[in-house]
Each structure stands twice: as C-alpha cells, then as structure tokens.
Amino acid sequence: APDQPSAPPAIAGQSGGCGVAGGRMTDTRRRVKVYTLNEDRQWDDRGTGHVSSCYVERLKGMSLLVRAESDGSLLLESKINPNTAYQKQQDTLIVWSEAENYDLALSFQEKAGCDEIWEKICQVQGKDPSVDITQDLVDESEEERFDDMSSPGLELPSCELSRLEEIAELVASSLPSPLRREKLALALENEGYIKKLLEIFHVCEDLENIEGLHHLYEIIKGIFLLNRTALFEVMFSEECIMDVIGCLEYDPSLSQSRKHREFLTKTAKFKEVIPISDPELKQKIHQTYRVQYIQDMVLPTPSVFEENMLSTLHSFIFFNKVEIVGMLQEDEKFLTDLFAQLTDEATDEEKRQELVNFLKEFCAFSQTLQPQNRDAFFKTLSNMGILPALEVILGMDDAQVRSAATDIFSYLVEYNPSMVREFVMQEAQQNDDDILLINLIIEHMICDTDPELGGAVLLMGLLRTLVDPENMLATANKTEKTEFLGFFYKHCMHVLTAPLLANTTEDKPSKDDFQTAQLLALILELLTFCVEHHTYHIKNYIINKDILRRVLVLMASKHAFLALCALRFKRKIIGLKDEFYNRYIMKSFLFEPVVKAFLNNGSRYNLMNSAIIEMFEFIRVEDIKSLTAHVIENYWKALEDVDYVQTFKGLKLRFEQQRERQDNPKLDSMRSILRNHRYRRDARTLEDEEEMWFNTDEDDMEDGEAVVPPSDKPKNDEDIMDPISKFMERKKLKESEEKEVLLKTNLSGRQSPSFKLSFSSGTKSNLTSQSSASNLPGSPGSPGSPGSPGSPGSVSKSTSQMAAITTKGGLVGLVDYPDDDEEDDEDEDKEETLPLSKKAKLESS
C-alpha cells in the first residue's frame, strides 16, 4: 500500500447540532468533515456532513456515504474494499487511499462516531476493531509485523545521557512504519518522556557534550515527524518550547550551531501596540509566533518522504490563529482603542506604522477562519470603521504605512467588494473627488515607485474586482451595477485615464520610458475590461472624450507590449460589432495609426504583424460592411501589395460585392443608395449619423481637438505615407486655405442647391445631411447621444434635410460655403476649435 498521508485538521471550533442524512436526524457522533489530499500533499476540505454505512447495490458492497449537512447532497460514496488499508489516527480520524493518487480522510467531531464507523470497516474486512490499521503494509518484514502484532506497546529505554544514541536509533527506526510511529508516540505521551529529554539537554549544554546534543537534535526532529498533536502541546508549552528550539540548534550536518534562541529572546521583540489584558491571549500570541518560527526557520526543509509528516504542525498553527482572531474580535475595548489611535492626527508616525502592521497581520490571520466566522470578523471591522480609517491612512505621506493599508484594503475587496462599493458611494455625497477612497487607490497605483510596478499591479487587480459587474448584487429595491458604475464614471474614471490623456497629446507618446509604458499598459488593460463588461457607460466615455484616438497614439510607442495593448483595446471595440463605435472609428479615421504601424513593421513576422492582420480578418469574416468599405476606400493603396495573406484581397472582394449589390437596378431607390453608399466619400449626401457625430458638443471632446480626415484625391505610394493633416486649433479657415482644400478635392461640378444656415447665438452648426438611418442607436435624438436636439451644435431635422452636396463626377470632402463666413467671423472669439472636417491625408511613419 502507498504511504498513508498524515492527518488533516480535525473539526474544531464548530458547534454541535443535528444534521439530516439519508432522510433522518443524525446526532453529532456521525458529524464529519471530508478531506482529499491535493497535488501539493495538503488536505483540501470538501465539506461537512453526516456519515453512514450501508449496502449500495451499484457498488455491490457495503459503502461509506457522507451527505452534506447544508443541502443533503452526496459528498462521498466509497465502497469499503476488503483489501484497502484503513488507518485510524488521533481517535477521530479515518484515513485511506481510494486510488494510487487519491487519498481520503474523514475527520469526526466525536470519538464515539469514529469508533462506530471503524467497527463497520473492520467488520467488512474481518479485522479486530482494536487495531489502528486494517491491513499490513507491504514494506514491513514478517518479523516487524509479528513484533507489532504480538507486543502490546513500545518500551522506551530509560532516559539517560548514556542511552541517547539508543533512543535516537529507536526513533529513527520507528518512523517508516505507521504502527511503530503510533506506539512510539503513545509511549512518549504516557511516560512524560519529552520533559526528561529536555532535562538531559541542559546537562549536555552545561558539559558541552556535542555528541549528545547531536543525538538530541535527531530525537526531537523525529518526534516532530510523529505528527502528534498531544506531543506538540507538550513541546510548545511555555516551559518547554525554548528548550525544544535549543535542541534543534545542534544540527549534526552543520559545522556551527544556530542561534535561534538568541534571536527570539533578544532580537525579536514583542510589541503590544495596544495593551493586551488577557494573559491567555498574550501567551497564545507568543506561542504561535515561536511555532511559526520553528516551522519556517528552525526545522530543516523536509524531504520528499517527510513533507506530509508535518501536517499536524500546520494544523496547530492554523487553530492557534483562529483562537487569537476570535479572542481579539471579542475584545471591543481593544479594537476601539486601535481604530481611535489609527485615525488620531496626534499619533506619531512610528506608532501608526506599528498599528497598521498589526491590523494587517490581524486581517491575514482572519484567512484561517471558516466562512461564517470570517463574515462576523469583517462585519466587526466594518462596524469599527475600518474603511474610513484606511482612507485617512492612505492620505498620509508615509510610504510603508500606505503599503500596509493597501494590503488591508485588498483583504476587504477580495472578501466583500459590495461593502467597499457601498462605502465609497456614501462618502461621495460628503467629500470631494480628490479624497475618495477609490481615487486614493488609483493615485497610489499611478505613483507607484517600484520599477516593476508590483504595487500598481495589485491595485489594478482590486479596481478590476470593484468594477466587475459579475460580483455586483441586484435586489428588488436597487441595482448595484447601475448605481456604482454611474458613480465610478462620474467621479473616478477621469483620475484613472489622466496619465493616458496627458501622455497622448501629440502624434506619439510624450513620455515613453519603461515604467510609464508599464503603467499605461495596466490602465489599458482595465479600460479593455470595461469595454467588454460596461456597455453604454464606457461607450459614452470613449466617444465623448475621444479615448480611442488617444489610445492609438500609443501604437507609436517603442515598447511593443504597449503598442499591442493599444491594438487589443481597439480590437475589443471592433469585436463588439457596434455601429455606434464603427461610426466613431470612421469619422475620426482611426484605422490610420494601425495601418501606419503595419507598414512600419514591414515584412517582419511577429506578434504585431499577426495581431493587425487578425483584426482585418475579423472584419472580413464577420462581414462588417461599414468598416470594410471604409478600409478599402481609404487604405487600399497602402495594403494592396500585401499578398502573403489573402485578408486584404478578401476585404476588397467583399467591398466589390457590396458595390455590385448597390448598383443592382432592383435596389435602385434613394433609401438603398444612401444605405449602401454609407461612409463612401463620393458626391453623395452626408447622413444623419454623421450629423450626430459632426455636431458633438465640442466641450465633450478632449482638448477640443478635431480630426481632419483623409483627402479624396488619388494617392500614390508616397502620398500614403505623407503626414496626416494636423489637428486644427482654430476654427476659422482663411480664404486661401479654403480654396486650397477645394482644389485638392477634384471638385468637378457645381454645388447645388446653394443655401445659408441660420445659427443661434454663440453656436456654429456643421453641414448635415438627410439620412435613412435616423433611427439607429446614437443618432440625433437618442438619449445621451452627442448632437441630440437641444445640444450645442445640433441642427433641426428640417434644416438637415436641406443640406446636400452634389457633383457630376469627382470626389468631394466637407466644404465651407461662402455664406457661412460671416457667422464664422462673429463666433471666432467664442469658440476655440473647429468641428470635424472630412479632409485628411495619411500620416507618415
């Protein structure tokens, strides 16, 4: 049989009670926890239930059944195999291997229940219930087996200095056999043997008997590997623990002894940040620290064969931490004083740092609690005002204090994000945006001084959890998603995007060092998450703030990972196949930076090349007609020579198929012509969607900038790489510039009809058109859309229907009519930016 795993944590700190199993009430004797051993040789708790044994027809034999006490579901169904070695450990554990790599354990609340099930197992296997293991292990010799069966117990040598070597050999020889380990542990418990060994330790130290100290090291280490809680309670008692640590200082494999006791007594100082009045609590804290130190620093790294023999040591520490948290949680005076001093301005920095570190460790200990106890723990902290306290701490200058406060905040967010959201929405009603808790978190993320941005990565993960609709609640009275996202986009999003907007005011990033690029990549990662999960909130933000254009500036970064992050952001938007986004992309000619990056990348076969091709392939496969027409009309000259993939030729074919359909006489109506010529820059009317975008309230556009789209004249290869016309800073064009624009459009017909628009005071309207798509989402008139009736820059429907541009042949862009010049002159002092023009050339690399 394979080596049996050591015991998992027993049921502790759980109230008794009755559960339902198999349709009947069951007392606490049958109450068990089911554990399985994972790949890391650690026990995983599979749930609490009630065990029974009965004949299962499907398995053709007596089986152990465990039904969950919560819902009666079947946690375990295991046939009692006549050849399986079952072990009973510590009076309340039954452990066995179900398969070669699948170990199981039942941890009983009461010894009586364990004995009852053990009898059932022994009955099936024809064994005497007095044994602790039902099958002999194959690695034991016949002689050992006979000795173990015939001898009632293990007789230890008398505890004398001269017999230390004999004792060490006995301990070492007992470890491979579970039966002998069990008998050795019982002998050590019954005879008070450990205390006698520690007395000899003092003698050996006084005599400087190094050989004896080496034997004691082996003995004590072996006792740890017996994995017995009763022995640990003796070894970790106040009177014994330092001597146990002393024995472990004399490792025979080391030339010099360690100084663990010196460290614990002189270097490691116990600081009571708030005086602890309960002596039992204080002793428990000391003990836990020392045992943790033994586990982490004193005991040698266990070998492959020993690593699971220390599971009871883990359990000992685990349950100590549970007790400490419970005792502190019940001490209201202690917690009240803690939070009062944390937020008191008079508290000096060193003291505050100690308080925050204590609170951080307190929260770390809480991770050992059962879910229901953790609920109570965080509820207590919340009632004590932990979130307002964190807000105060995060606003301080001390970096170490802020770092510890961030760790505490992470525990709160991971456990109950709704609690954090509720707090920040409430505080927004009293405080300015600058001191909101979430904005403080964002600022710490942005200002992280770590070259690897370790803290920023943690904080970005917390923000992602907070804005994730998947963990938001919906009740009869309110929807957390609606309320919180409305709050976040109003009060916090501008803080998050500030570094992005500040760095993308030009044609390339103003700062392009590695740390800045890392930070912007993190911000883009969160924005991409928002595009996927937040629908209209992020859509309004991207359109109104022209975020995508600013993001695509990062395509010019020298850091490939940042350029790819920008591309991924755009790809996520295109993947939504939302015509509202598509119109925005086309009006602002936002394929420009992508095509430039593609051409600059040349023929190199790398991630950038593949990602850009995949984006265009998606447009082709999904047959996104508007984007297909836009790409071919504006960028075909740049892409037609790419023949190592068929993507762009496929796009051209799609485009030509669209034109064939629109030229079909059967479809020849004004409505179909307008729809099928959508976004082609020939001499046809502009449409309602364009009116919506051109008339966007300019105050909503970031920096008041407007995009100048590409020219319609035929381009040669050099023209493709010419710079895109600059973003206009003034709204009035000189007459000479207007004429130049008109010349470049190859206008070959007269404008008809000629008309004059009337303007309201201080407002300039753009040219608008009749459209067949006035009912599309985001068109003028839809709630919250740019250019809706009543917003600055909108034009009435009757006026828009009059605006038409016709030519006989050539392509035409947006032109200013002479009649508009007077209004332009009158409004010059009132506005700083021009509306979007339809005129641009491709920008060079």
N, C-alpha and C positions, 0 to 999 in steps of 0.2 A: 504494500500500500504506500502511496506517496506520503511524504512528511505532512503531518497534520498541522494546520495553522494554529497560531496561538489565539487566545480568547479575544473576542470583540468586546467593546464596552457593554457592561451589564445594564439592565434597566435601573435607572437611578433618578431620584427626584420626581417620580411620577406618582400621582395619587392613584389609589386603588379604585375599584369600581367594577361593574359588571358589563360585559360586552355580549353581543349576540353572535353566536357561531352555530351554523347548522340549524338555525331557527329556534334555538333555545337559549335561555340565560346561562351564562357561564361565570363561575366565580374567578377571583383573581389568581387562583392557583394555576390556571391554564393560560394566563395572560403572558404573551411572549413578544419579543422583537425578532424579526427575521433579518439575518445578515448574510451577505455574499462577499467573497473575497475578490477584490478587483486586481487588475494587472500590476498595480504598484504594491501588491500584498498588503493593502489596507482594507479594513472592513467597511462596507457600504450598508447603511441602514435601509432596508427595503420596506419597513413599515411595522406597525404594532397591530397585533390581532390575538386571536384565541386559537389554541391548538387542540386538535382531536385526532384520534386514530380510529380508522375503520377500514372495512374491506372495500376496495374500489374495483368494480368489475372491469373497467377499461384497462387497468394496470395489472389485473389478475393477481392481486395480493393485498395484504394489509399495508396501509399507507398513512403517512402523516399529512394532515390537512391543516392549514392556517388560514382563517378568514379574518379580513381586516375589521377592526372594531369600528371604523368610521362608516363604512358602507356595506360590509358583509362580503366584499369581493374576495376572490381566492388569491391569497398571497403566495401560497406554497402548496404543491401537491407532489409528494415524494414517496415512492414505494420503498418500504423497508426491505432492502436487499439482504438476503441471508449471508452474503459474503462481504458486505461493506463494513469497514471498521468504524464504529461509532465511539466517540470519546465523551465522557462526562468530566467537565472541568469546573472547579470552584463551586461545586454544589448546585449551580444554577445555569450551567451551560452544557449544551449537547452539540458537538461539532463532528462533521463528517464530510467526505469528498463524494460528491454526486457523480463527477466525471474526473478525468485526469486533471483538468484545469478549472474545475468548478467546485469550490468549497462552500459549504453552507454551515450556518450556526443558528441555533435557537437559544435566545437568552431569556430565561424565565424570571418573572417577578418574584416568585416564591419557590423555595427549595422543594416543597411538597409536590408542586406541579411538575417540576423537573424529575423527581423520583418516580412519579406516576408514569410519565411518558417513557422514562428509561426502562421501567419494568416491561412496558409493552414491546419495546425494541428487543430487549433481552429474551422475552418470551418467543418472539418470532425467530430469533437466531439460536434459541435453545441454550442461553447463557444464564449464569447466576447473576442476578441484579447487583450483587455486592462488588462486581468488578467495575473498574473505571474505563475499560476499553473492551469492546466486544470481540475484537479479532487480534490475533498476534501479528506483530509487524514482521514483514519478510526479512528485514535486515538484522533481526535478532537471532543469535545462535540458539540451538536447542538447550545448551547449558544455561544461558541467560534466562530463557523462557522458563525453564524448570525452577531456577532460583527465584524468579519473580513470583511464580505461582505458589511455591512452597513456603517462602518466608513471609510472615505477616507484615513486616516492616523493615526499614533500613536502619541498621545500628551504626551510629556515628562513633568514630574514635574519640577518646577523651580530649577535651580542648586544652592542649598543652603546646608550649613552644616547640618542643622536640618532635611533635607529630604533625606540624603544619604541612610538611611535604606530603604525608599520607592523606591528610584531609583534602589538599589540592588535587591529588590524583583521583580521589573518590568523587569529588565534584565533577571533574573533567570527564570521568568515565560514565557518569550518570546522564550527562546532557544529551547524548544521541538517542536515548530510549525514553519515550513518554512515560512509561511505567516507572522507571527508576527516577525520573525527574520528579514525578508526583510523590514518591516515597521519600526522596531526599528533602523535598520542601516540607512535608509533614514532620519529618524528624527535626528539621531546623526550627519549625514553629513550636513544637512541643517542648523542646529542651532549653529554650532561651539561648540558643547556641550563638546567635549573632552578637549579643552583648558580650559574651565570653571572648569571642574572636576580637572584638574591638578593645577589650582589656589587654589582650596579648599584643595588639597593635601599639599601644602606648609603651609596653615593655620593649618591644623591638626598636621603637624610635629612641627610647632612652639608651638602649645598648648599642644603637646604630648597627643593628643586625640587618644588613641589606638583603641577605638571602631570605630571611624570614619575612621581610617586607614584600619581597617579590612573590613569595608564596601567598601572602595575604591579598595581594593585588589579584592573583588568579582566582582565589577563593571568592572574593567579593564580586568580581566580574561574573563568575559562574552563577552566583546567587541572583544577580540581575537577570541572567538568561533563563532562570527558572520561571520568570514571568508570573510571579505570585503576588497578588495584592496584599495578602496578610504579611508577607515578608517585607514588602515596601513600607507598610505602615510602621513597622519596627525600625527599619533602616532610615526612614525620613523623619523620625520623631526628633524633637528639639535636642534631646541628649545624644542622639547617635549620628545625625546627618553629617556633621563636620568631620567626625572620625571616619565615616564611610568615604567621604571625599578625600580624606588624608590617605586612606589605603589605596585609592585609585591614582594617587600621585606617583606611585613607585612602579611604573611600567617597566618590566624587565627588558623590553626592546629599546628603551631609551637610555642614553648614557647618563642623563641627569634627571632628577625628579622634577616634576612640575610644582608650581607654587599656587595651586588653586585656592587653598585656604587663606593664604595671604591676600589674594585678590579679593575674596569675598568679605574678609574682615576689615581690610584697610582701604582698598581702592573703591570697591562698590559700596556706596553709602546709601542707606535707606532714607529717602526724603519724604516726610509727611507734609505734602503741600497744604492739606487741611488736616488738623489733628484727628487721629482715629481713636475713639474712646474705647471701642470693643477690643479687649485683649485677644480674644479668639480670632477675630478678623485679622488683626495685625500679625498673629502667629501664622495664619494661613497664607498671608501675602509673602512673608519671609520664606516659608516652606516652598511655595510654588516657584518663587524666583530661583531658589537653590536647586530644586529638582530640575527645573528647565535648564539651568546652567550645567547640571550633571549630564542631561541628555544631549545638549548642544556642544559642550566643551570638554567634559571630563571623560565620558565613555568613548572608547575608540570606535571608529566607524565600523559598524557590524559587517561581517562577511555575508556572502550570499546566503549561507546556511543559517545565519543568526539574525538576519534583518527582521524577521517576523517574530522573533522571540522577545521583542521589546514592546509589543503592542499594549501590554498592560501598563507599562510605564507611560505611554501616550495617554492611555485612559485615565491614569492617576492625575496627570497634569490637567487633562480635559475637565474632569469633575471638580478639581480644585478651583479652576477658573469659574465654573458655573456657580459654585458656592460663594466665591468672592463677589461676583456681579450681583447675586441675589442679596447678599448682606449689605452691600453698598447701596443698592437700589432702595432698600427698606429704610435706610438712614436718611430721613428727609432733611435733618439739620445739616448733615454733611453736604448734600447736593445743593441746598440753598446757599450755604456759605461759598461753595465752589463757584457757582454762577455769579454770585454777587461780586466776588473778588475778580473774576474774569473780566467783567464789564466796567469795573470801577477804574476811572481815569487815574486815581491816586496809586494804583498798584504799579510797582516798579517793573521794568522790562524782564528782569531775571525771574522774578516771582511769577509773572504772567506766562513766561515760557514754560516754567515748571507746571503750572496749572493746565495749560493747553496740552502739554505732553502727557499729563496724567489722564486727561479726558480722552485723548487719542487712544491710549492703552486700554482705557475703560471700554471704549467702543470696540476695540479689537477683541477684547475678552468676550464681548457680547456675541461674537460669531459662533461661540460654542453652545449657545442656548438653543433649546428646542423652539420651533416657530412660535408657539403660543407664548412662551416666556419672552421671546425677542419682541413680540408685539407689545407686551407690557413694558419692556425696557425702553423702547423708543418712545412709547407714549409718555412715560415718566419724563424722559429728557425733553420731549416737546412741551409738556406742561411746565417744565422748569425754565423754558425759554432758550433752548439751545440755538435755534435759528437766529433770533435777534443777537445773541451773544456772538455767533460766528460772523455776523455782519459787522459788528464792532471790531472784532479781531482782524478780519480781512482788510479793514480800512487802515490798519496800523503799518508802520514803517518796517518793523522787524521781519526780515525775510523768513527766519526759522519759524517764528510764530505763525506766519501766514501759511507756510508749507504744512505745518501740523494741522492747522484749521482746515486746509484743503482736504487733507486725508479724512478728517472727521466728516466733512461735507460729503465726501464720496460714500462713506458708510450710510449716511442718511438717504442719499439719492438712490443708491442701489437697493436699499431696503424698501423705501416708500416714496417714490417720486411724487405722488399726488400730494403728500403732506408738504413737500417743498414748494410745489406749484401754488398750492392754496396760500401759503405764507407770502410768497413774492407778489401775488396778485393783490393781497390785502395791503401790503406795505406800499404798493404803488399809489394807493389812494392818499397816502400822507407824505411820501418822500419824493424828491427829485429823481430823475432817471439816473443821475451820476452815482447815487449811493444805493441803488437797488442791489440786492444780493446777487442776482444773476449777472448784472453788469460788472460788479466787482470781480466775479469769477472770470468773465470774458476779458477784463483788463489784465488780470493776472496771467491768463493764457497768452495774451498778446505781448506782455512784458517779461515772459519767462527768459531768464538769463542763461539757462542751461544750453550749451551749444547743441545738444541733441534734442532739446525741447521735450524732455521727459515729462515735466510737469504739465506742459501745454497739451501733450497727447492725452494725459489722464483727464484734464479738464474738458477737452473736446469730447471725450467719451461720455462724461457726465452731462454735458449740454445735449448731446445726441439722445441720451436717455430721457432727459426732461422734455424734449420736443418731439418725442416719438409717439405718434397717435395710438400705436398698438398697446401702450400701457396706460392710456387715459381712460377715465371712467365716464360712463353715461348713466345718469339717473333720471327719474321721472321729472325732476324739477330743473335740472341743468345739464348741459353737456360740457364736460371739462375741455374737450378738444376745441370747441368753438371759443370758449372764454379765454383759455390760456394762449392759443395761437394768436387771437386778436391782440392780447396783451403783449406777447413776445414781439410781434411785427411792429407794434406801435412804439414800444419802449426800449427794446433791446437789439433789434436787427441792425439798426444804424451803427451801434457800437461794434458789433461783430464784423460788419463789412467795411468799417473805417480804414483799416490797413490796406485792403484791396483797392478801394477807391483812391486813396492817397497815392498809391504806387502806380496807378494806370492812367494818369492824366495826359500822357504823351502817347506816341506811337509804339513805345517799348517801355518796359518797367523802369521806373526811375531808380529803384534800388534792386539789385539782382545778386546780392550775396547769398551764401548758402542758407544762413539762418532765416533771412527774410523769405526765401523761397520755400523753406520748410513750413513756416507759419502760414503763408498764403495757400500752400497745398492743403494744410489742415482746414483752413476756412472753406476752401473749395469743396473739400470732402463733405463738410456739414451742409453747405449750400446744395450740393448734389443730392444729398439725403432729403433735404427739404423739397426739392423739385419732385422727387419720387413720391413723397408722402403728404405734402401740404396743399396740393392743387391750387385753389384760387388765391390763397394768401401769398404764396411765393410768386405766382404768376403776376399779380398786380405789382408786387415789389420789383420784379425783374423788368417789367415793361416801363413802369414809371421812373425807375432810377437808371434805366439803360444798362443794367448789370451785365448782360451777356456781352455787349460790345466791350465793356471794361475788362471782363474776364478774358476775352480773346486777345487782348493786348499781351497777355502772359504767354501767348504762343510764340512770342519773340524772345522768351527767356533763354538764357544759355543753359539752364538746367532742364534736361529732358523730362524729368519727373514732373516738374511744374507745368511745362507745356502740355504734357499728356493729361494732367489733372484738368486743365482748361478745356482740352478737347473732350474729355469724358463728361464734363459739365454740359457742353453743347450737345453731345451725343445723347445724354439722358433727356434733354429737352426735345430733340428731334424724335426720340423713341416714343414720346407721348402721342405723336401724330395729331397735335392740337393745332388747328388752323390759326388760332389766335397767336400762338407762338410763331407759326410759319410766316404770317404776315409781318410780324415784327422783324424776323430774320431777313426777309426780302426787302422791306422798306429801308433797313439800315445796311443792307449788303454785307451781312455778317458771315458769308462764306469767304469773303476776301482774305482774312487772316489765315484761314485754313488752307486755301489754295496756295497762298504765298509760302506757308510752312511746307506744304507738299513739294512745291517746286524747289525751294531752298534745300530740302532734304535730298534732292537729286535722285539718283538711282540706287541709293543705299537701301538695303533690305533690312529694316529694323522695325521696332515697335511703332514708331511714329508713322512710318510708311503704311504699315498694316492697319493701324487704327483709323487713319484717314480714309483709306480705301474701303474699310468695313463700313464707315459712315455713309459713303456714297452708295455702296452696295445695298445697304438697308433702304435707302431712298428708292433705289431701283426695284428691289424685290417687293417692297410694300407698295410700290406704285404711287408715291406721294406726288400727285400731278403738279401741284403748285411749285414745289421745290425742284422737281425735275425740269420744268420749263425755265425756272429762274437760273438754275445752274448752267444749262445748255446755252441759253441766250447770252449769258454774261461771261462764262468761263470756258466755253468750248474750245476757243483758240488756244488756251493755255493747256488744255487737257487732251486734245485730240491725238497727240503723238504718243500718249501712254498706251502701249499695246501689249505689255507683258501680263495685263489682266484685261478682261473684257468688260469691266464695270462701266467705264465711261462710254464705250461704244454702245453698250446696252442701254445706258441712260439716253444717248442720242436717239436710239431706235424707239424707245418709249416716247420721246418728245415728238418724233416724226409721226408716230401712230396717233398721238393726240391731235396733231395738226390735220392729219387725214380725216379724222373723225369730225373735226370742227369745220372742215371745208366741204363736208358732205351736204349737198343741197337739201336733203331731207331735214337737216338740223338747222337750216339757214333762217334763223329768226334772231331778232335783236337780243333777246334774252340769252340764247345759247351762244351767240357770238361773244357777248360780254363775258359769260362764264368761262368759255373755252379759251378766250384770249387773256384770261386773267394773268396779270403781272407781266405781260409782254409789253415791251416799251416801244410799240409801233404807234401809228397815229390813231389811237382809239381813246375813248373816254376813260378817264380815271374812274374809280368806283368807290362805293360807299365805305368799304373797309379802309381804303387809302385816306378818304376824308377823315375817318376816325383817327387814323394814326398821324396824318399831317397836322390835324388840329389839336393834338395833345397839348394839354396845358403845359406851357414851357417851364413853368415853375417846378413841375414834377420831374423834368429831365435833369439828370445830374450835371452840374456845372453849366446848364443852359446850352450845351453843345448840340449841334445838329449834324447829321451825317449827310455828306454830299455823294449821291450815288454815281455809278459809272456812266461814262459817256456812251451814246448810242452809235457813234461813228465806227466804221470798221476798224479793227485794231490789228496791227501786225505784231510779231513776237516781241518787239521792243516795247510797243505800247502796253503789252500785258504787264510788263514789269515796271512801267512808269509809276511814280508815286501817286497814291490816291489823293484827290484834291483835299486841301486842308479843311479841318472843321472851322466853320465860319464863326468869327467872334462878333461881327457886326451884322445887323440885319439888313442894312441898306446896301445895295449894289450900285456902283457908279454906272453911268450910262454906257461908258466904253466897255466895261466888263459885261454888261448885259448883251451888248452887240456881239462880243466875243463868244459868249455862250450860245447865242442864236446861230452864229456861223458854224460852230462845232456840231450842231445838231443835224446838219444837212437838210434843213427845212426846205421843202420844195413846193409847198403850197401856201395859200393864204390862210390866215386864221379866220374862222367863221363859226359862229357869229361873233362880232365884236361886242363886248359889254363891259359895264362898270359895276363893281361890287360896292355896296354901302357898308360902312364899318361903324360899330359902336365906339363910343369914346374910349381912347386908350387901348383899343384892341385891334389886332390885324388878323384878317382871315386868310386862309390859304385857298388855292384853287381846289375845287371839289368836283365831283362827278356824279353822274347818275349811275346806279348800280342795281344789279339783280340780287345782290346778297345782303340787303339791308337787314334781314332777319338773322344773320349769323351772330353767334356769341361774340360779344365785344364790339359789335357795330354801334354807331352812334345811337344813343337812346337806351342802351342796356345799362343797368345799374352799375355804377362804379367804373365805367369804361372811360378811357381818355377821349375827349372830344364829344362827350354826351351833351345833349341840349342844355344850354344854360351855362356851360363851362366856357372860360375864355378861349377864344379861337374857334368856336363852333359856328356853323352856318346853317341857316334854316333849310328845310328839305326843299322848299320851292326854289330857293336860290341855287342849291346844289344841282338841281335837275337842269338848270340853265347852263351850267358850266361844261363846255365841251370844246375839245381841240380837234380839228380835222385837218388832214393834209392829203395831198394826192399821192404821195409816194414815200418820201423819206421818213426816217425815224425822228421822233421829236421828244425832247425831255420837258421838264417843267419850265415854263417861260413866264416872265413877269409882263403883264400888259401895261402899255404906256399909261392907261387911265389910273393905274394903281400908284403912280409915282407920288401924287400929291399926298395920299394917305401915308405913304412911307415916310415922307418928309415930316409930316405932322407928328408921327409916332416915334421918331428917332430917339428922343430923349426919354421915352417911357419904357422902351424895351432894349435889351442888350443882345438878344440872339435872334437869328433867322429861323423860320420853320424849316423842316426838312426839305432839301432840294432833291430833284431826281437826277442830278448831274454828277458823275464821278468817273475817275479812271482807276485802273488797278494800281495798287501801290507796289513799289519796288521792294526788293528784299533789303 
